[in-house]
Amino acid sequence: MNHRKMKIGITCYPVRGGSGVVATELGLQLAQRGMEVHFISYNIPFRLQEYIPNLFYHQVEVMNYPLFKYPPYTLTLAAKMAEVARGWGLDILHVHYAIPHAACAYLAKGIIGEDAPKVITTLHGTDITLVGIDESFKSITEFSINSSDGITAVSNYLKTQTERAFQVNRDVEVVYNFIDTDKFIPKEQECQRRQFAEDDEKIVMHVSNFRPVKRAEDIIRIFDLISREIPSKLVLVGDGPDASKALSLAERLGIKENVVFLGTHNAVEKILPCADIFLIPSQEESFGLSALEALSCGIPVIGYRAGGLVEVVEDGESGFLVKIGDAVAAKDAAVKLLKNPEKLEYHKEKARERAVNKFNAPEIVEHYLSYYERVLNGKG
């Protein structure tokens, strides 16, 4: 479909994590389609590593002044949003994460006045399920959402959670996260499995920011059970507050030599294809972007039946979902796959199909573009 050329400002957290990754990939996809895209943040998003025509970055400089106990980033961000929107004639400010970005966009609109761009807020998860429902933030989160001209959520689960937690005065559009399935592809022969495991060993993998909601110790417990039945290695990618807890548990269980901790990596698409299965036993997932990345690489996902993950992983086809905390059931699902090459190959094919058919970038970006136009026409 042909769309009018739009000027779009995007604000996100520029660090590793689902919201920042999706916002950055969306900006790249929009620029490639001829839209003019302006990132506004305190640092350049980590996936913007090369020059892209139509794509600009505007850094928010935070003033350090003795009067302020903490630098006033939110006020500086709002002022920068207004400056960029006026200077470049933005049509839309697309902010990812309600707090503080939607609130900053509201202030920016007030600064600009009559010619202000439309504001679209994309809810990603913890901005609603953790930060937003905290009593100290709940009223401003609700106000910021309702002050937006358009609201999107990355799953039906998150839409439902938002509508339960807040009095939302407009419809929440569900626009799933997406993946570049030409970048995340099955390529086992290129990933040098031997750097992680012997030829007779299977590879179990997990990628996350190791926050408490990821239940990092459950990953170790599940793998411990798997490794008792089949020779295998666990590869952990990422870092965070609970990574040390996971490694300590592995040491106590006597399996640390079978755990490979890689820390943070930018190019996970080069590591994921080495895996035989992907573990994601989270307490809650608003979507589960790392699971989608695994699916796109043809890796079946085994996780807990939690939140939006049930919308990503087709239970029994692209992976298997079990009750939260049921390490034995997760182990059983993994071992059945790892001991049966034909069954594993079938589910690998289903994993890839799920990513390509449901979450491919062109279709999701088209959804965003159509939604932008609806909002610009007052129909958000």
C-alpha positions in Angstrom: 0.0 0.0 0.0 1.2 3.5 -0.8 1.4 5.9 2.2 1.9 9.6 2.4 5.5 10.5 3.4 5.4 11.2 7.1 7.9 12.8 9.5 8.0 10.7 12.6 9.8 11.3 15.9 10.6 8.2 18.0 11.5 8.3 21.7 12.6 5.1 23.4 15.1 3.8 25.9 18.2 3.3 23.8 19.4 0.3 25.8 19.1 -3.4 25.2 15.6 -4.6 25.9 12.5 -5.4 24.1 11.0 -1.9 23.9 14.3 -0.3 22.7 14.9 -3.0 20.1 11.5 -2.9 18.6 11.4 1.0 18.5 14.8 1.0 16.8 13.9 -1.6 14.3 10.6 0.2 13.6 12.5 3.4 12.9 14.9 1.6 10.5 12.0 -0.1 8.7 10.1 3.2 8.3 13.2 5.0 7.0 13.7 2.3 4.4 10.2 2.9 3.3 10.9 6.6 2.7 9.6 8.1 5.9 11.6 10.7 7.7 12.5 9.4 11.1 13.9 11.3 14.1 15.2 9.5 17.2 15.1 11.7 20.3 16.8 10.2 23.3 19.8 10.6 25.7 21.9 8.2 23.7 21.9 6.7 20.2 20.0 3.4 20.2 22.5 0.6 20.2 21.2 -1.0 16.9 21.7 2.3 14.9 25.2 1.4 13.9 25.3 2.7 10.3 24.1 5.6 8.2 20.6 5.3 6.9 19.1 7.9 4.6 16.0 9.7 6.1 17.0 8.7 9.7 18.3 11.3 12.2 19.3 11.3 15.8 18.8 14.1 18.3 20.6 13.8 21.6 19.0 15.0 24.8 21.7 16.9 26.8 21.0 16.8 30.5 22.2 19.8 32.6 24.0 19.1 35.8 23.3 21.8 38.3 23.9 21.8 42.1 20.3 22.8 42.8 19.0 19.5 41.3 19.5 16.3 43.3 18.9 14.4 40.1 19.4 15.8 36.6 15.9 16.7 35.2 15.9 14.4 32.2 12.2 14.4 31.6 11.9 18.2 31.4 14.9 18.3 29.1 13.5 15.5 26.9 10.1 17.4 26.6 11.9 20.5 25.5 14.0 18.6 23.0 10.8 16.9 21.6 9.2 20.3 21.1 12.4 21.7 19.5 12.7 18.8 17.0 9.0 18.7 16.3 8.9 22.4 15.5 12.2 22.5 13.7 11.5 19.5 11.4 7.8 19.8 11.2 7.0 16.4 12.6 3.7 14.8 12.0 3.9 12.2 14.8 5.7 11.7 18.0 5.8 7.9 18.6 6.9 7.3 22.2 7.7 3.8 23.5 7.0 3.3 27.2 4.3 5.3 28.9 6.5 6.7 31.7 8.1 9.1 31.3 7.9 9.3 27.5 4.2 9.8 27.1 4.2 12.5 29.8 7.1 14.2 28.1 5.2 14.2 24.8 2.2 15.8 26.4 4.4 18.6 27.7 6.0 19.0 24.3 2.6 19.3 22.7 1.7 22.0 25.2 4.9 23.9 24.4 4.2 23.8 20.6 0.6 24.6 20.8 -1.7 24.6 17.7 0.7 22.9 15.2 1.8 20.1 17.6 2.3 16.6 16.2 0.0 13.7 17.1 1.3 11.6 19.9 1.2 7.8 19.8 2.2 5.8 22.8 3.2 2.2 22.6 2.9 0.2 25.8 5.5 -2.6 26.1 4.9 -4.2 29.4 6.6 -3.2 32.7 5.5 0.4 32.0 2.0 -1.0 32.8 2.4 -4.2 34.8 5.2 -2.9 37.2 5.9 0.8 37.1 2.5 2.0 35.9 0.5 0.3 38.6 2.7 1.6 41.4 0.6 4.0 43.5 3.1 6.8 43.1 2.9 6.6 39.3 -0.6 5.3 38.6 -2.3 8.7 38.2 0.3 10.1 35.9 0.5 6.9 33.9 -3.2 7.0 33.3 -3.2 10.7 32.5 -0.3 10.2 30.0 -2.0 7.3 28.2 -5.3 9.2 27.9 -3.5 12.3 26.7 -2.1 10.4 23.7 -3.8 10.6 20.3 -3.3 6.9 19.8 -2.3 4.0 22.0 -0.9 0.6 20.9 0.0 -2.5 23.0 2.3 -5.3 21.9 -0.1 -8.1 22.8 -3.8 -8.7 23.6 -2.6 -9.7 27.0 -1.1 -6.3 27.6 -4.1 -4.5 26.2 -6.3 -6.4 28.7 -3.9 -5.6 31.6 -3.9 -1.9 30.7 -7.7 -1.7 30.5 -8.0 -3.5 33.9 -5.4 -1.3 35.6 -6.5 2.1 34.2 -9.6 4.0 33.1 -8.6 4.3 29.4 -10.7 6.7 27.3 -9.9 5.3 23.9 -9.4 2.0 22.2 -6.0 0.3 22.5 -4.7 -1.0 19.2 -2.8 -4.3 19.4 0.2 -4.2 17.1 2.5 -7.1 17.7 6.3 -6.9 18.0 8.0 -8.0 14.8 11.2 -9.6 13.6 13.3 -9.2 10.5 13.1 -12.8 9.4 15.8 -12.2 6.7 18.2 -11.4 9.6 17.2 -14.0 12.1 17.4 -17.1 10.1 18.3 -20.8 10.6 22.0 -21.1 9.8 23.4 -23.8 12.1 26.3 -24.5 9.8 27.6 -21.0 10.3 27.4 -20.7 14.0 30.2 -23.1 15.0 28.4 -25.2 17.6 31.7 -26.6 18.8 32.5 -23.3 20.5 29.8 -24.2 23.0 29.4 -28.0 23.0 30.8 -31.3 21.8 29.3 -33.1 18.8 27.3 -35.5 21.0 25.9 -32.7 23.2 22.7 -30.7 22.8 22.5 -26.9 23.2 19.9 -25.3 25.4 19.8 -21.5 25.2 18.4 -18.5 27.0 18.6 -14.8 26.2 17.4 -12.0 28.5 18.2 -9.1 30.7 18.1 -11.4 33.8 15.6 -9.4 35.8 13.6 -11.2 38.5 10.6 -11.6 36.3 12.7 -13.9 34.1 13.1 -16.4 36.9 16.8 -17.1 36.1 17.2 -19.8 38.7 14.3 -21.7 37.1 16.4 -21.8 33.9 19.2 -23.5 35.9 16.9 -26.0 37.6 15.2 -27.0 34.3 18.6 -27.4 32.7 19.9 -29.5 35.6 17.0 -31.9 35.0 17.6 -32.0 31.3 21.3 -32.6 31.7 20.6 -35.7 33.9 18.9 -37.4 30.9 20.8 -36.1 27.9 24.3 -34.7 27.4 23.9 -31.0 27.0 25.2 -27.5 27.5 23.3 -24.4 28.6 24.3 -21.1 26.9 23.2 -17.9 28.6 23.2 -14.6 26.7 22.7 -11.3 28.3 23.3 -9.8 31.7 21.3 -8.3 34.6 20.7 -8.4 38.4 19.9 -12.1 38.6 22.6 -13.5 36.4 24.9 -14.0 39.4 22.2 -15.9 41.2 21.8 -18.3 38.3 25.5 -19.0 38.1 25.7 -19.5 41.9 22.9 -22.0 41.7 24.6 -23.8 38.8 27.7 -24.1 41.0 25.8 -25.4 44.0 24.1 -28.0 41.8 27.5 -29.1 40.4 26.7 -28.2 36.7 28.6 -25.0 36.3 31.0 -26.6 33.9 28.1 -27.2 31.6 26.9 -23.6 31.7 28.4 -21.1 29.2 27.7 -17.5 30.2 28.4 -15.2 27.3 27.2 -11.9 28.8 25.7 -9.2 26.6 26.0 -9.5 22.8 24.6 -7.2 20.1 24.4 -9.8 17.4 22.3 -12.6 19.0 21.2 -13.6 15.5 24.6 -15.2 15.1 24.4 -17.2 18.3 20.8 -18.3 18.4 21.0 -20.7 15.4 23.4 -22.9 17.4 20.6 -23.8 19.9 18.5 -26.9 19.8 15.9 -25.5 22.1 15.2 -22.1 23.7 14.1 -21.8 27.4 12.0 -18.8 28.6 10.5 -19.7 32.0 9.4 -16.2 32.8 6.9 -15.2 35.5 5.3 -12.9 33.0 5.9 -11.8 29.5 4.0 -9.0 27.8 5.2 -10.4 24.5 8.5 -12.3 24.6 10.7 -10.8 21.9 13.6 -13.1 22.6 11.3 -16.1 22.1 10.3 -14.6 18.7 14.0 -14.2 17.8 14.5 -17.9 18.6 11.5 -19.0 16.6 12.7 -17.0 13.6 16.0 -18.9 13.8 14.1 -22.2 13.7 14.5 -22.9 17.4 11.5 -24.4 19.3 10.6 -22.5 22.5 9.9 -24.1 25.9 8.5 -21.8 28.5 5.8 -21.0 31.1 2.3 -20.3 30.1 2.5 -16.7 31.1 1.0 -13.5 29.6 1.6 -12.6 26.0 4.0 -15.5 25.4 0.9 -17.7 24.6 0.3 -15.3 21.6 3.8 -15.8 20.3 4.5 -19.5 20.8 1.9 -21.9 19.4 1.8 -24.5 22.1 2.4 -28.0 20.7 3.7 -26.7 17.3 6.4 -23.9 17.5 7.1 -24.9 21.1 5.7 -26.1 24.4 4.3 -24.0 27.3 3.8 -25.4 30.8 2.4 -24.2 34.1 4.5 -21.5 35.8 7.0 -23.1 38.1 6.7 -26.6 36.7 10.3 -27.4 36.0 9.6 -31.1 35.6 7.1 -30.5 32.8 9.5 -28.1 31.1 12.2 -30.7 31.3 9.9 -33.4 30.0 9.0 -31.3 26.9 12.7 -30.5 26.3 13.9 -34.1 26.6 11.1 -35.4 24.3 12.4 -33.0 21.6 16.1 -33.6 22.2 15.9 -37.4 22.2 13.8 -37.5 19.0 15.6 -36.0 15.9 12.5 -36.2 13.7 10.3 -34.6 16.3 12.8 -31.9 16.9 13.1 -31.2 13.2 9.4 -30.9 12.8 9.1 -28.3 15.6 12.1 -26.4 14.2 10.2 -26.0 10.9 7.0 -25.0 12.8 9.0 -22.4 14.8 10.4 -20.8 11.6 6.9 -20.8 10.0 5.4 -19.2 13.0 7.8 -16.2 12.9 7.5 -15.8 9.1 3.7 -16.1 8.9 2.7 -14.1 12.0 5.4 -11.7 13.0 7.3 -10.7 9.9 8.5 -7.1 9.7 6.7 -6.0 6.4 3.2 -6.8 7.7 3.6 -5.3 11.2 5.2 -2.1 9.8 2.4 -1.8 7.4 0.0 -2.0 10.4 1.9 0.8 12.1 1.8 3.0 8.9 -2.0 2.4 8.5 -2.5 3.3 12.2 -0.4 6.5 11.9 -2.7 7.6 9.1 -5.8 6.8 11.1 -4.5 8.9 14.0 -3.5 11.8 11.7 -7.1 11.7 10.3 -8.5 11.8 13.9 -9.6 8.1 13.9 -7.1 6.7 16.4 
